């Protein structure tokens, strides 16, 4: 996702520089955090791994630079710490586990339906390349409706379209709510909509 966002920003005329702290070969990106000067940037756009995200986000927020992040796996207490750091330094910290345009609506529907039916389970499926399991979106949904990780069934299969299902029921009825991304450009479009609004374009 990060590479697609990178290209979208360039296509819209933004000056973009890449950071890849896991690489020592790619000459097109900055690979050493000690070479990163946050004062040279207006925003950090973060789609990385949890440990890298925390290092870079902390660095940028301490220097009063805005951050928008789609990195999953960051613990709630660390997210709160980063939000506090942003506030202390008069910076924005926007973190979402899912930037697809319809996911927020889906989350609201799930919360509403689960409020009056007692039995709940989440089934999420992604392609084999998906790094985290369960997905950040599934963990977020679980927290929203009061479930724990044991109530999530995670599938990693040869299936290109990410899908989240929340099954809510009682002894007489069942509601199945499904959010499926049919085109992964939905993540890119949703991100760009939020980012462009934040930068005032």
C-alpha positions as CSV (number, residue, x, y, z in Angstrom):
1,X,0.0,0.0,0.0
2,X,2.8,2.4,0.8
3,X,4.2,2.3,-2.7
4,X,0.8,3.0,-4.2
5,X,0.3,6.0,-1.9
6,X,3.8,7.2,-2.7
7,X,3.0,7.2,-6.4
8,X,-0.4,8.8,-5.9
9,X,1.2,11.7,-4.0
10,X,3.8,12.2,-6.7
11,X,1.1,12.1,-9.5
12,X,-0.6,15.0,-7.6
13,X,2.5,17.1,-7.6
14,X,3.7,16.5,-4.1
15,X,7.5,16.3,-3.5
16,X,7.9,12.9,-1.9
17,X,11.0,11.2,-0.3
18,X,11.0,7.5,0.7
19,X,12.3,6.0,4.0
20,X,13.1,2.3,4.2
21,X,14.8,1.6,7.5
22,X,14.8,-2.2,6.7
23,X,17.0,-1.8,3.6
24,X,20.7,-1.2,3.1
25,X,20.6,-1.5,-0.6
26,X,18.0,0.8,-2.0
27,X,19.7,4.0,-3.0
28,X,16.4,5.8,-3.8
29,X,15.3,5.9,-0.2
30,X,16.8,7.0,3.2
31,X,17.8,3.9,5.1
32,X,19.3,5.3,8.2
33,X,17.0,7.1,10.7
34,X,20.0,9.3,11.8
35,X,19.9,10.8,8.3
36,X,16.2,11.9,8.6
37,X,15.7,15.5,9.4
38,X,11.9,16.0,10.1
39,X,12.3,19.8,9.7
40,X,12.6,19.2,5.9
41,X,9.1,17.8,5.6
42,X,5.5,18.9,6.1
43,X,4.0,15.4,6.6
44,X,5.1,11.9,7.4
45,X,3.0,9.4,5.5
46,X,3.5,6.1,7.3
47,X,2.6,2.6,6.0
48,X,5.3,0.5,7.5
49,X,5.8,-2.1,10.3
50,X,4.9,-1.4,13.9
51,X,8.5,-0.9,15.2
52,X,9.5,1.3,12.3
53,X,6.3,3.3,12.5
54,X,6.8,4.1,16.2
55,X,10.5,5.2,15.6
56,X,9.6,7.6,12.7
57,X,6.3,8.8,14.1
58,X,7.9,9.7,17.4
59,X,10.7,11.5,15.7
60,X,8.4,13.6,13.4
61,X,5.9,14.4,16.1
62,X,8.6,15.6,18.5
63,X,9.6,18.0,15.8
64,X,6.0,19.3,15.4
65,X,5.6,17.6,11.9
66,X,2.2,16.1,11.0
67,X,1.8,12.3,10.6
68,X,-0.8,10.3,8.8
69,X,-0.5,6.5,9.4
70,X,-2.1,3.3,8.2
71,X,0.3,1.0,10.1
72,X,-1.4,-1.7,12.0
73,X,-0.3,-3.6,15.1
74,X,0.4,-0.6,17.2
75,X,-0.9,-1.1,20.8
76,X,-3.6,1.1,22.2
77,X,-1.3,2.5,24.9
78,X,1.3,3.5,22.3
79,X,-1.3,5.1,20.1
80,X,-2.5,7.2,23.1
81,X,1.2,8.1,23.8
82,X,1.6,9.3,20.1
83,X,-1.6,11.3,20.2
84,X,-0.4,13.0,23.4
85,X,2.9,13.7,21.8
86,X,1.2,15.3,18.8
87,X,-0.9,17.5,21.0
88,X,2.2,18.6,23.0
89,X,3.9,19.6,19.8
90,X,1.0,21.2,18.0
91,X,1.0,18.5,15.3
92,X,-1.6,16.3,13.7
93,X,-1.5,12.5,14.2
94,X,-4.1,10.7,12.1
95,X,-4.1,7.0,12.5
96,X,-6.5,4.6,10.8
97,X,-6.4,0.8,10.5
98,X,-8.4,0.9,7.2
99,X,-8.5,3.8,4.8
100,X,-11.1,2.3,2.4
101,X,-14.0,4.8,2.0
102,X,-16.8,2.5,3.3
103,X,-15.0,1.0,6.3
104,X,-16.2,3.7,8.8
105,X,-19.8,3.1,7.7
106,X,-19.3,-0.6,8.0
107,X,-17.9,-0.2,11.6
108,X,-21.0,1.9,12.6
109,X,-23.4,-0.8,11.2
110,X,-21.5,-3.5,13.1
111,X,-21.6,-1.5,16.3
112,X,-25.4,-0.9,15.9
113,X,-26.3,-4.5,15.1
114,X,-24.1,-5.9,17.9
115,X,-25.7,-3.8,20.5
116,X,-28.8,-5.9,20.7
117,X,-27.6,-9.4,19.7
118,X,-25.4,-11.3,22.2
119,X,-23.4,-13.7,20.0
120,X,-20.6,-12.4,17.8
121,X,-17.7,-13.6,15.7
122,X,-15.4,-12.1,13.1
123,X,-14.1,-13.9,10.1
124,X,-11.4,-12.1,8.1
125,X,-9.6,-13.2,4.9
126,X,-6.7,-11.8,3.0
127,X,-4.2,-13.0,0.5
128,X,-1.1,-14.9,1.4
129,X,1.1,-11.8,1.5
130,X,-0.8,-10.2,4.4
131,X,1.8,-9.6,7.1
132,X,-0.4,-9.3,10.2
133,X,-2.8,-11.9,11.5
134,X,-5.4,-11.1,12.6
135,X,-5.6,-7.9,10.5
136,X,-5.6,-4.5,12.1
137,X,-9.1,-4.0,10.8
138,X,-10.3,-7.2,12.5
139,X,-8.7,-6.3,15.8
140,X,-10.3,-2.8,15.6
141,X,-13.8,-4.3,14.9
142,X,-13.3,-6.8,17.8
143,X,-12.5,-3.9,20.2
144,X,-15.5,-2.0,18.9
145,X,-18.0,-4.8,19.7
146,X,-16.3,-6.1,22.8
147,X,-14.6,-9.3,21.5
148,X,-11.0,-10.6,22.0
149,X,-8.6,-12.2,19.6
150,X,-10.0,-15.6,20.2
151,X,-13.3,-14.5,18.6
152,X,-11.5,-13.8,15.2
153,X,-11.0,-16.4,12.6
154,X,-8.2,-15.3,10.3
155,X,-7.7,-16.9,6.8
156,X,-4.7,-16.3,4.6
157,X,-5.7,-17.7,1.2
158,X,-5.1,-17.3,-2.5
159,X,-7.9,-14.7,-2.5
160,X,-7.1,-11.2,-3.8
161,X,-10.0,-9.3,-2.2
162,X,-9.7,-8.5,1.5
163,X,-12.9,-9.4,3.3
164,X,-14.3,-8.9,6.9
165,X,-17.4,-10.6,8.1
166,X,-19.1,-10.0,11.4
167,X,-21.7,-12.6,12.3
168,X,-24.1,-11.5,15.1
169,X,-26.9,-13.7,16.4
170,X,-29.2,-14.9,19.1
171,X,-31.1,-18.2,19.4
172,X,-33.6,-17.2,16.7
173,X,-32.0,-14.8,14.3
174,X,-28.6,-14.0,12.6
175,X,-27.2,-10.9,11.0
176,X,-24.2,-11.2,8.7
177,X,-22.4,-8.0,7.8
178,X,-19.7,-8.2,5.1
179,X,-17.2,-5.6,4.0
180,X,-15.2,-6.7,1.0
181,X,-12.8,-4.6,-1.0
182,X,-13.3,-5.5,-4.7
183,X,-10.6,-3.2,-5.9
184,X,-7.6,-2.3,-3.6
185,X,-7.6,1.1,-5.1
186,X,-10.4,1.8,-2.6
187,X,-7.7,2.1,0.1
188,X,-5.7,4.5,-2.0
189,X,-8.7,6.6,-2.9
190,X,-9.9,6.7,0.7
191,X,-6.5,7.7,1.9
192,X,-6.1,10.5,-0.7
193,X,-9.6,11.9,0.2
194,X,-8.6,12.3,3.9
195,X,-5.1,13.5,3.2
196,X,-6.1,16.1,0.6
197,X,-8.7,17.5,3.0
198,X,-6.1,17.6,5.9
199,X,-3.6,19.5,3.8
200,X,-6.3,21.9,2.6
201,X,-6.3,21.0,-1.1
